[in-house]
Amino acid sequence: MKTAQSILLKPIITEKSTTLREAQNVLTFKVAPDANRIEIRRAVEVLFDVKVDSVRVLKTTSKIKKVGRSIGRTSEGRKAYVKLKAGEKLPPIFEGV
């Protein structure tokens, strides 16, 4: 049995995610590679005590990054965009970020 903490790995705080959070009430998370939409929905509802409207999940592929002479790759993973129901308040940890 997966726990909510093992499904939601960390929140993604970028300019795009901040704009989505303020305009459309959407939270962005890096999630476990084997988590599905239902598990992500339940994890967000349990951890943050909010009602979820929809969940969109996408796979991020690795990209080649060059720094000087060395060449490396970014990590792969999955992202989830979680839209909260209308009237739901954002969790306090996302306010003021």
Secondary structure as GFF3:
##gff-version 3
##sequence-region A 1 97
A	DSSP	alpha_helix	4	7	.	.	.	ID=ss1
A	DSSP	beta_strand	8	11	.	.	.	ID=ss2
A	DSSP	alpha_helix	15	24	.	.	.	ID=ss3
A	DSSP	beta_strand	26	31	.	.	.	ID=ss4
A	DSSP	alpha_helix	37	48	.	.	.	ID=ss5
A	DSSP	beta_strand	52	60	.	.	.	ID=ss6
A	DSSP	beta_strand	64	67	.	.	.	ID=ss7
A	DSSP	beta_strand	70	73	.	.	.	ID=ss8
A	DSSP	beta_strand	77	84	.	.	.	ID=ss9
A	DSSP	three_ten_helix	92	94	.	.	.	ID=ss10
###
